[in-house]
């Protein structure tokens, strides 16, 4: 606009003097000059006003930069609110009619109270996001760092989050180990195919696991120190008992009727076995000679041997199979040339303590069969057999390699594993509470197995060790009890100092008394095996180092979510001070790559795998 005004004003500056100098005598020209003079003055005033109101070049540049920054911020905001996992990297089929998988991000629900004060910088990627807001959560991807080196391995003799996936009828997880009981039939309640998962019931999430015992007795009430009774006091006490029971009528000693409330699979069973109203008369000859407490340490059970994993001949299941592949071992049949079925080595037939994969290749009449086997003691075997199809039993060449069971890990690795998987696994189990729905088939093992399989939907989270047999990751603790709890043994494993939320508990033929209900009431866990998900941290009474003895009663109270056939998932608390009989194991879900050095089990070992051994 300034340029246009300048051109008009220049024209008037030239035109007006010309008319005044050359055409003054013409009346028309005089009239024209009189009209041009006011126009010139108005244009000059407009030019001055426009120049005063127009911004400078610096102001225009600043406004342009501000507009560019605002556009960039708006674009980033739209991108952050609409970012999701690429469809090509998920297992969701957009034409299947099923809803898309939920986007996962921040660790907003990680229990900060249990997070250690000083932890090494995590090298793993974050777990699925957990947001309690009703809006659409954004996805925050962390850049993947260099994966940690595989752990050192010892010899065989060493020793609101994203909701669960839709629960359809066709999602059948791998079968758990066979049950010893013949009563394995069940009827799972059908779930609608179009129904989403039940909402997570946060009100069931337990708080701090401390136990405070209050005494209602008055301050002036006399207390008896039973630990410091003198022999004379004991004699007086027994004489009182003899005098009391001698005067009690037999009618007052009637036994109560049996009142048994059993649940399916033996879990949640609170049994009262003929509990008497009063104990029988105590005879003098039955008085104890000594008041010494029985030894309830591993010294009472010098050989701390548990029934799981299955015993081996050479120290690990993979090493046992490697010996079977030695040329000196006789093979009665060409099992490696099986057609239509997987070539399973004869020592593994009818066993459920392993997972198996195989492949083969052929060139003319020459054929090679490769197998990879992952055992429940976390040892891995790889084998190959070269032979000819025309005569498969002649000119056979065998090759075998294996990885021994991994060593126990330190605190940093175990805490990082908890932060990656623990809270998601616990919330997965808690999401079934109060819904009346079963997880998968309703077996107790399915709850842990499906929770570990849930991470497959997120490609940026390392794959955890799957449930194999009764193993669910890194062993944290193993313990046993017998003789009504008078004899206990236990051993801590790894560098962590507690059982954490999201750990997985295994029980075998366990009986746990009910606190405050008398000796005739107890829970029966396992028929013979039972699985549960821990949903609250459990801090032992003392800190134990790796491999150190720790009795089950020193663990305190375990808070779990569990299910069984005919009994939907529910929350229970077990006081291990009342652990009377059976065996128990606690596992920490952990990355396969971090703990084993492999991302998956293949028929051929990965190139450059550290720790690979052969005979």
Secondary structure as GFF3:
##gff-version 3
##sequence-region A 1 615
A	DSSP	alpha_helix	2	22	.	.	.	ID=ss1
A	DSSP	alpha_helix	27	53	.	.	.	ID=ss2
A	DSSP	alpha_helix	57	81	.	.	.	ID=ss3
A	DSSP	three_ten_helix	87	89	.	.	.	ID=ss4
A	DSSP	three_ten_helix	202	204	.	.	.	ID=ss5
A	DSSP	three_ten_helix	226	228	.	.	.	ID=ss6
A	DSSP	alpha_helix	231	246	.	.	.	ID=ss7
A	DSSP	three_ten_helix	250	253	.	.	.	ID=ss8
A	DSSP	beta_strand	259	261	.	.	.	ID=ss9
A	DSSP	three_ten_helix	264	266	.	.	.	ID=ss10
A	DSSP	beta_strand	270	272	.	.	.	ID=ss11
A	DSSP	three_ten_helix	284	286	.	.	.	ID=ss12
A	DSSP	three_ten_helix	298	301	.	.	.	ID=ss13
A	DSSP	alpha_helix	317	324	.	.	.	ID=ss14
A	DSSP	three_ten_helix	335	337	.	.	.	ID=ss15
A	DSSP	three_ten_helix	346	348	.	.	.	ID=ss16
A	DSSP	beta_strand	354	363	.	.	.	ID=ss17
A	DSSP	beta_strand	366	375	.	.	.	ID=ss18
A	DSSP	beta_strand	380	388	.	.	.	ID=ss19
A	DSSP	beta_strand	397	403	.	.	.	ID=ss20
A	DSSP	alpha_helix	411	417	.	.	.	ID=ss21
A	DSSP	pi_helix	418	422	.	.	.	ID=ss22
A	DSSP	alpha_helix	423	430	.	.	.	ID=ss23
A	DSSP	alpha_helix	444	453	.	.	.	ID=ss24
A	DSSP	three_ten_helix	454	457	.	.	.	ID=ss25
A	DSSP	beta_strand	474	482	.	.	.	ID=ss26
A	DSSP	three_ten_helix	483	485	.	.	.	ID=ss27
A	DSSP	beta_strand	487	492	.	.	.	ID=ss28
A	DSSP	beta_strand	498	499	.	.	.	ID=ss29
A	DSSP	beta_strand	504	513	.	.	.	ID=ss30
A	DSSP	beta_strand	521	534	.	.	.	ID=ss31
A	DSSP	beta_strand	538	539	.	.	.	ID=ss32
A	DSSP	three_ten_helix	552	554	.	.	.	ID=ss33
A	DSSP	beta_strand	557	564	.	.	.	ID=ss34
A	DSSP	beta_strand	567	575	.	.	.	ID=ss35
A	DSSP	three_ten_helix	576	578	.	.	.	ID=ss36
A	DSSP	beta_strand	579	588	.	.	.	ID=ss37
A	DSSP	alpha_helix	592	596	.	.	.	ID=ss38
###
